[in-house]
């Protein structure tokens, strides 16, 4: 039919393009740029198709669909669009950077605060543990002194002679006077060091053992448990402790090999972390710690 009305296919195509372009320009003129580019494009194409279909049917041309292949804008409009797009992207980038900087500052502040707490706890507890070691050494020393105070006096005499008679020192005296000098120095050392009878030594050891030992046990148990759980020691919550005595050095975690082992005094310390409770056993001064 279009050949009868228009003559050939090329003239029919030109006529269809003219009609569709005219209607498309009219439709574009009643919409803004954002609607053309995004939300209203499908509706616009439907309107154009509905408008041109009856006109083209008069020439025997059936319209199947109408689409915009490319939308070009004048240079000044394109520059404006690109500037707005760039400004919007820059605004979003600045916002993301500001939020990132805020999070970074917060994370750093939390890390610094946590590090300060951990270092302070470690410094405090290292001093406590050092004191515990000295207390335990004093206890061992006092126990040894109870066993043989005369040998202790003799040993101190030898140490004094070693200090007095340093390398290159020459002493000239009769042989019979050397023993007398040794005895006089030994008596002086005994008086200076106040070697006490057995009963007073025992009293000196027991007066502060509970207080010192409980603190030693608490600190050593806390660091051992924190290492076992792979957490920071300040994250543990101390609940309490009880004095205990166990047969043998294993603190009751295993059965003793025989029934004649020495009794090991100590403490059972309880902590909580993340909703769970944990029991840790320690000897009297925290030098031996076990999690059974």
Secondary structure, DSSP 8 states (H G I E B T S, - for coil): -HHHHHSSHHHHHHHHHHHHHHHHHHHHHTS-HHIIIIITHHHHHHHHHHHHHHHHHTTT--------S-----HHHHHHHHHHHHHHHHHHHHHHHHHHHHHHHHHHHHHHHHHHHHHHHHHHHHHHHHHHHHHHHHHHHHHHHHH-HHHHHHHHHHHHHHHHS-TT------HHHHHHHHHHHHHHHHHHHT---HHHHHHHHHSSHHHHHHHHHHHHHHHHHHHHHTS-GGGSEEEEEEEEEEESTTTTSS--SSTT--EEEEEEEEEEETTEEEEEEEETTSSSEE--
